[in-house]
Structures are given as structure tokens and as C-alpha cells.
Amino acid sequence: MAMLKLANQVRRKKAQENKWFLYEFINKNPGLTVYEISKKIDWTNGKINHYIQKLVKEDFIKNSDKVVNGRNQKRYSSKTVKELINWDEFNKR
């Protein structure tokens, strides 16, 4: 049972590292699609989509739609510090 707990901790830690690695990459390279990101960091599209969904849900990154050659593309960028701050909560203090 202890080995199972340890294995789960290792998996969660690696998942967090992957998520923040992707966030930092998107922060430094805004406006890329999943495909473009996958070519630059050598991850699968599925792995990138998994972590992007988490980052979007947690409100750390945003996407924008752009039509290129008649095809809709989602491009990702990190939110600015101003966008990340909950100003209503901040102003209550």
C-alpha cells in the first residue's frame, strides 16, 4: 500500500511539472496552436490538449480563434497578471 501511495505522489508531481512546463512555454511563445507546440516540444497533441484543458479551466491561459485558409485555429497565450488578479477580491482588503 505504501508503494501505491508513493507511485501516486510521483505521478501527481510529474503531472504538475508537465503542466507548469507547458504554461511557461506558452508564456514565452504566445499565439501558437497545439500542433505548433507539439512540434517544438515533442509532445503528442493529446498530451498537450490534456494540460491545456487544465490550464484553461484553472484560468491561467486563454485561447483565441483565428481563421487561416478557411480553417479555424485555436491559438493559446498566457493571461497577464492583471487578468489573473481577482480585482473584486483584491479591493475588499
SULWO-V461475 format. One record per residue. N is the residue number from 1. PHI is phi in whole degrees, -180 to 180 (NA if undefined). Layout:
BEGIN
N	PHI
N	PHI
END
This chain:
BEGIN
1	NA
2	-65
3	-65
4	-65
5	-61
6	-64
7	-62
8	-65
9	-63
10	-64
11	-63
12	-64
13	-64
14	-64
15	-63
16	-64
17	-61
18	-62
19	-62
20	-75
21	-62
22	-65
23	-59
24	-63
25	-63
26	-65
27	-61
28	-84
29	-132
30	-70
31	86
32	-94
33	-88
34	-58
35	-60
36	-64
37	-63
38	-61
39	-70
40	-82
41	-110
42	59
43	-111
44	-75
45	-59
46	-63
47	-64
48	-65
49	-59
50	-57
51	-75
52	-64
53	-59
54	-64
55	-67
56	-68
57	-61
58	-82
59	69
60	-94
61	-129
62	-132
63	-124
64	-132
65	-96
66	-140
67	-95
68	-127
69	52
70	78
71	-115
72	-81
73	-123
74	-94
75	-119
76	-115
77	-149
78	-80
79	-81
80	-76
81	-58
82	-62
83	-74
84	-79
85	-77
86	-84
87	-66
88	-62
89	-67
90	-64
91	-74
92	-70
93	-78
END
